[in-house]
Amino acid sequence: MKRTTYLLLIAMIWSVNLCFSQNTPILNYSVNSIGQVQLEIEGSSDKYYILTARHAPNQDYESVTSITMGVDGLMTISEPLNAYPLEN
């Protein structure tokens, strides 16, 4: 009984987190000298930002490439690695 209650609680918390996620408009896009994508967004210090990437144009799966704590005002989020080559 406790296990079922515990799993139900975890499922509820997980589903609530999905309800509050939002897409953030990208204000500026650039690629630095080593190939890392840098996105400028309007941030808030009480939020965190998850950057995801698709590795093929028509792919449904997105992988998380970085998680950044927010700051008030303009902030830059970026991938920690270089961009994937087009042949991959």
C-alpha positions in Angstrom: 0.0 0.0 0.0 2.8 2.4 0.9 4.6 1.7 -2.4 1.5 2.5 -4.5 0.9 5.7 -2.6 4.6 6.7 -3.0 4.5 6.0 -6.8 1.3 7.9 -7.1 2.8 10.9 -5.3 5.9 10.8 -7.6 3.6 10.6 -10.7 1.6 13.6 -9.5 4.7 15.7 -8.8 6.1 14.8 -12.2 2.9 15.7 -14.0 2.6 19.1 -12.2 6.1 20.0 -13.3 5.2 19.3 -16.9 2.2 21.6 -16.6 4.3 24.6 -15.7 7.0 24.4 -18.4 6.9 27.1 -21.0 8.8 28.0 -24.2 10.9 31.1 -23.9 11.3 33.4 -26.9 14.8 33.6 -28.2 15.9 37.2 -28.6 19.3 36.6 -30.3 21.1 33.6 -31.7 24.8 33.2 -32.3 27.5 30.6 -32.6 30.8 31.3 -30.9 34.3 30.5 -32.4 34.3 26.9 -31.2 30.8 26.1 -32.5 28.7 26.5 -29.4 25.2 27.8 -29.9 24.5 30.9 -27.7 20.9 32.0 -27.2 19.9 35.3 -25.5 16.7 35.2 -23.6 14.8 37.4 -21.1 15.3 35.6 -17.8 14.0 35.6 -14.3 15.9 34.7 -11.1 13.2 32.5 -9.7 13.3 30.1 -12.7 15.7 27.7 -14.4 16.1 27.2 -18.1 16.5 23.8 -19.9 18.0 23.9 -23.4 17.0 20.9 -25.5 18.2 19.9 -29.0 17.0 17.6 -31.8 19.7 15.8 -33.5 17.8 15.4 -36.8 15.3 17.8 -38.4 12.3 15.4 -38.3 13.2 13.7 -35.0 10.6 13.7 -32.2 13.2 13.0 -29.5 14.9 16.0 -27.8 17.8 15.6 -25.5 18.6 18.0 -22.8 21.9 19.8 -23.5 22.1 22.3 -20.6 20.3 23.5 -17.5 20.9 27.1 -16.4 19.7 28.9 -13.3 17.9 32.1 -14.3 19.0 35.7 -13.6 16.8 38.8 -13.9 17.0 40.5 -17.3 18.9 39.4 -20.4 20.8 36.2 -20.1 22.7 33.8 -22.4 22.2 30.1 -22.4 24.5 27.8 -24.4 25.4 24.2 -25.1 28.5 22.9 -23.3 29.7 21.1 -26.5 30.2 22.1 -30.1 27.3 21.7 -32.6 26.6 18.3 -34.1 28.1 17.9 -37.6 25.5 18.0 -40.4 26.4 14.4 -41.5 25.3 13.0 -38.1 
